[in-house]
Amino acid sequence: MKRQDFSYQLPEDLIATQPLENRTDSRLMVIDPSQPLSHRHVSDLPSMLREGDVVVANNTRVFPARLFGAKASGGRIEVMIERLMTDNSVRAFVKASKSPKEGSVLHMDGGFGLTITGRDGDLFLLESEPSIRILDMAEAHGHIPLPPYIKREDTASDRERYQTVFAKDAGAVAAPTAGLHIDESMIEAIKQQGATWCEVTLHVGAGTFNPVRVDDLSEHQMHGEWYNISPEVCATIQKAKDEGRRVIAIGTTTMRCLEGSAAANGGTIREGSDETSIFITPGYRFNVVDVLFTNFHLPESTLLMLVSAFGGFDRMMGAYQEAVREQYRFFSYGDACLITKDPEAPHAS
């Protein structure tokens, strides 16, 4: 398939630039191969679960990864941290009128310096003084890196709302946005339904915003992302699979974590930490996830390709056209859909 196969027309006024007042108020499109499309609300999600379902969410925490400062010459720069490497080193994109050179010091707003120690492709390797913890500086002086299609500056409220209520370990520069719809009362309702709630960690990188620039999808290089699956969660999911119970992924980042682990280990997820650069397109063989709860994604994006592989290309592209007609709100602060795996999609035997 080609990149253009995943194009669709979206009126700009359907792009959600602000969250709704309550996390669970968003609309929910239910996409199931066994029944017509239906229109519900996110608050209905627990009632659609079955006893024995395992619901898996990504508990990564977004940190204020967008920093500003100046070169020694005085020219303004923007640093977008892509990954925290250690307490004192990061990998980052640096925007400047002229690319800074290795060894130069960036003087950051907040009164600390970052030294350029090398390059990693398009990324710069930056280090602080040993006494300066970069995450602390980012929390104090950084900005929440809102997606580029939200054309406004971040606000204080984004620190709360562009973050899941179950976020734990800082490391993501973009939110696992499906989880933004869930609050504490919904987690409790999911458990009361007889489902198991569990969490994995995948630190979403800045590469998630990178567009697909090649027409031939086989030539696209995915960014890598660090993930961790605990022994307890691994055992819970594997037991559910062995017993024929459903695994429901909250978001595409959770999907990438679980399927990436399985793809790297012969179809079985493994506990522990690793990095995944899995690229899921139609024809991918799914090993773990049975149902996906997710937002509506950008045209020609890797995430639209993922959901098309999972729910069926024709079905998903038709659902997106329906979402436009029905005035759903799109992207990170928008509405959601609940997708049951296409029975014709390749899956583990």
N, C-alpha and C positions, 0 to 999 in steps of 0.2 A: 504494500500500500504506500501511497505518497502522502506527503505532509498536507497537500491541498485537500485530500479526502476528508480531513477533519476540520474543515472550515465551516463556519455558519455565521449568519448575519445577526448581530446583537445591537439593538438600539442603546445608545450611551446612557439613556436615563434608567436602564435596568441594572446598571452597575451600582451595587450597594457601596456607598462611601461612609456610612455610619451604621453601627449595629442597632438593632431594635432595643427597646427599653429592657425587655426581659429576654434572657438567652433562649428560652424554650418557645417563644412566640412565633418563630419562623415557620413558613409553610414547608410541607414535606410531600414530594412526589414519590409515590410507591411504584417501582418498576419491577414487575415480576413476570417472567415468561408465561406463567400459567393463567394470567388474568389481565384484563385491560388496565391501562394506566389509571391510577386513582390519586386524588388530591386530599391530603390530610394536613396535620400540623405536627411539628416536632414533638410537642407534648404528648402525642399519641404513641410515640415509639415504644415505651415499656409494654403497652397493651398488645403490641404486635410480636412480642417475644414469646418463646416457649420455655417451659421448664426444662432445664438441662442445657440451654444455650450458654455459650461462653462468649462474653462481650469483651473485646480487647481494645484498649485505648493507648494513645501515645502521651506519656506524662512529661515530655521535654518542656523546659521552661524557656520562653523567649527572653533575651536580654537586650538592652538598648545598644545595638551593635553599630549604629550610625554615629560617627564622631566627626567633629570639625576641628580644624586647626590651620597652621600655616607652615610653609617652608621657611628656611633661614632667610630667603630673599624677601619674604613677606607675602608671597603669593598664596592665596587661600587654597586649602585642600579639603577633601572629604574622604574619610576612611570608613569603608564598609567591611566590618570584620566578617569573614567567611567561616572561620573556625578558631576556637580557643585551643591552642596546642598545649601550653602549660600556663602556670600562673602569670608568667612574664613574657610569653611569646604567642603571637597569633599569625594567621594567614588572612590576608585582606585584599580587597580591591581598593585602589587609591585613585581618586579623581583629582587631576591637577591640570593647569594650562600646559605644563611641560612635565613629563614623567620624571620623578625624583630618582636620583642615582643611589646605588648601594653605598652604605656608609653615612648617608646624610641623615640628619635628625629632623623629625617632624615635631613642631611645637604645638601641642594639642590644647584646645580650649579646656580650662581646668588646671593648667599649670604643670603638666607632665609631658615628657618627651617619649617618642617612639623612634628607634633607630632602624633603618632599613638594612637588613642583614643578607638579603638575597631575593631571588625570584623563584616562583613555581608556576611556569606558564604565564597566564595573565595576572596571577596573584603576587602580591608582595609579602615577604616574610619580615615581620616587625617584632622588635623586642623592647621592653621597658627596662628601667633600672631594677636590680634585684629587690629593692625595697618597695617597688610599685607593683601592685596586683592589678592587671589590666581590667579584669572583670569588675573590680571595685570602682575603677575610674569610669568605666562604661556605665555602671549603675548610677553614678553620681552626676555624670556630665553628658551621657549619650542620649540618643533619640531612638524611639521605637522605629524600626525599619519597615514602615508600611509598604505594601506592594505598589509598584509603579503606576498601576491603574487607579489608585486612590490619590487623586491630584490635590492634596492638601497637606499641610504640615501636621505632624503628630501632636496630640494633645495629652494632657494628664490622664484623661479618661481612657486613652488607648493603652496605657500601662496595665489597666485592669481588664479591659474588654478584648484586647488582642492577646489574650492569655486564657488558657483553660483553668477551671477552678481546681483541677487536680494536678497542675503543673508542679514539678519538683526540682529536677536538676537543670541548672542553667546551661545552655549550649546551643539553642536554636536561634537563628536570625530571621525565621519566619514561623508563624504559628501553625500548628496542626489544626486547620480551621474547622474541620467537622466537629472537633471537640468543643469549639466555642459555643455550640448550641446546648451544651449539657451543664446542668447545675447540680448542686448537692442533693436536692430533693429527687431529681431524676435518677441519679445513681442509686439512691435508696429504693425507688420504685422498681428499678431494674432487678435489684436483689430480691425484692418482695415477690416479683413475678416468677422466681425460681431460677433465674439466670445467675451465672457467676460473672462478676466484674473483675477484670485483671488488667494490668498495665505493663507495657514495654516502654523502652526509651529509644527514640531515633531523633538525633539532633538535626533539624532541617537546616540545610545550607542555603547560601545566597544563590546558588546555582539553580534552585527551584524556580527562580524568575527568568532564567535564560530561555529565550525562544528557540524553537527548532529551526535552524537556518538551512538545512539541506532538504532537498526534495525526496531523496531516497532515505527512508528511515534507517536502513541498515548502516548508514554512514554517520548517524548521530551518536555523539559520545555523551553519555550521562555523567553527571557529577557524582562523586562518592559521598556517602553520608554514614556517620558512625551510629551504631545501634547496640543495644544490650537487651538480652532476654534472660530473666532470672531462672534458676533451676525450677522453682515452684511454678512459675507461669508456663514454662516449657512442658512440664509434666501435666499440668491442667489441660493444656491444649491438646497434647498428644493423647491423653485419655479420652477426651471428647471425640477426637477423630477416630480412635479405635472403636468407640461405642456408637459411632454414627450420629453424634450430636453436632449441632451447627456451631461454627465459629463465625462470629460477627465482628468485622473490623470497623472501628470508628476512625474513618479517614484513610486517605491514600497513603499517608506516611506509615500508618500501622500496617497496611497492606504491603508496602515495600519492605518493612522490617520482617514480617512473617514469611512472605514469599521469597524475599532475598535470602534469608537464612536457609529456607528449604532448598532453593535452587543451588545453593553452594554446598549442600550436604546430601545430595542424592534424593531429594524429595522429602526429607524429614527435617523439621526444625531442630536446631541445636541451641542449648543454653550458652550464655557467655556473650562476649563483645566481639564485634567484627565491623567491617565496612561493606556497604553494598552500593553498587552502581547499576542495579537491575533496571532494565528498560522493558516494560511490559506493553506489548502491542498485540493486536488480534493474531491469534494462533498460539499465544503463550499457554502452556500447560499449568493450570492452577493446582497447587498442592495442599493448601491450608484453608483459605477463606471461602466461606459459603455465601455470606451476605455482606454487603458494603454500605455503610452510612457515610455519605460524602456531600460536599457542596457541588455547585455547578462550576465547571472549569473553563478556562480560556480557549478560544478557537485555536486549532493547530498546536495545542500544548501536549506535553508528554502525559499529563494527567487525564486529558480527554481521551488520549489513546489507550491509557490504562483502563478507564471505565468502559470504553468501547470493547476492549478485549474481554472484560468480565461480563458485561450485560448483553453483549451482542452488538455489532456495529450498526446495523440497520435500526434496531430497537432503540439504541441510545441516541443516535442522530435524530430519530423521530421524536424521542422524548425531549430533546433540547429544543426542537422546533415548537413542540407543545408548550414548553416552559416559556418561550418568548411570547407565544400567543396569549398565554394565561398570566403574563406580567409577573413572573417569578423574579426575585431579586438574585443577581448573579455575583459569584466570586466570594472573597474571604468573609465579608460581613453579610452575605446573602442567605438565600434559602438553601434547603437540603433535599437530597433524594435518598431513598432506601432501595438498593438494587440487589435482587437475587440473581445468583450466577446463572448465566445462560447454560442450559443443559447440553447445548451443542458445542460449548467451549471445551477445548481439550482439558482433561483433568487427570489427576493421578489415579491409577487403577488399583 
